Amino acid sequence: AEEALRQIDGTYQTFGLFELFDANADGDDIVVFSGKWKEKSGKRIPLLRQQQPGSDCLCLSDFIAPQNISPSSFLFPLSSKIGLFATSVSHGLETDFDADPYQKMMMQLLADRLAEATAERMHEEVRKRYWGYAKDENLSIAELQIEKFQGIRPAVGYPSLPDTSLNFVLDELLDMKQIGIRLTESGAMKPHASVSGLMLAHPKARYFSIGKIGEDQLCDYARRRGLPVEVCRKFLAANL
């Protein structure tokens, strides 16, 4: 893999796209405000909450300051900002090696790792420079790998954001085609080696799994998404 990476160095690229927005929590939604969405209601990112007995009943919106409440009124001040991001790779990494099955498999593996590495590097720049809430951060590669930094970067399709169709909402805010990403009917990204998600800065923010949800939350989520229940049922089949 390292030899293959050396061979393609300079021929292909990775791409990162992010934006920081003012945001507030409204129940299980995060309301995002930007120049494109000037109306007071903002743009909503509907989320899911842990519902299983014995869980902490967490939702990612818990780490964003609620509407009409001062962020500084909490023990750990909640952020009134959120970051949205997407990363990807040159299309050629997935299409230029079809004649050699071994090389194709190797390049797919490298493309996936490069998209994730781009997200990691971008997140570091955001923390230290663009958002700047961790300007003095100085972590080794080993420390980055065990996520000793402040904040989290939950990706769409992963346990706390299981609905890949949320990419449609993120795309409205980020315009992912700027870095060559297109979405399928279900919200999956092409190139396959692409990552998208949220960046949250709260010092107590942590990763978790939504797990199984009931019919009550499915119906509530469909209402907040503005989609028929049966459509959301397909998107969340693994969580029902």
Salt bridges, closest charged atoms under 4 A:
GLU3 OE1 - ARG6 NH2 3.06
ASP22 OD1 - LYS81 NZ 2.96
ASP26 OD2 - ARG44 NH2 2.64
ASP28 OD1 - ARG49 NH2 2.76
ASP29 OD2 - ARG44 NH1 3.02
ASP29 OD1 - ARG224 NH1 2.57
ASP56 OD2 - ARG206 NH2 2.36
ASP62 OD1 - ARG49 NH2 2.94
ASP98 OD1 - LYS104 NZ 2.72
GLU120 OE2 - ARG153 NH1 3.55
GLU124 OE1 - ARG121 NH1 2.96
GLU124 OE2 - LYS128 NZ 3.76
GLU125 OE2 - ARG121 NH1 3.14
GLU125 OE1 - ARG129 NH1 3.91
GLU137 OE2 - ARG127 NH2 2.76
ASP163 OD2 - ARG225 NH1 2.83
GLU172 OE1 - LYS43 NZ 3.05
ASP175 OD1 - LYS177 NZ 2.72
GLU215 OE2 - ARG233 NH2 2.64
ASP220 OD1 - ARG223 NH2 2.57
ASP220 OD2 - ARG224 NE 2.84
GLU230 OE1 - ARG233 NE 3.06
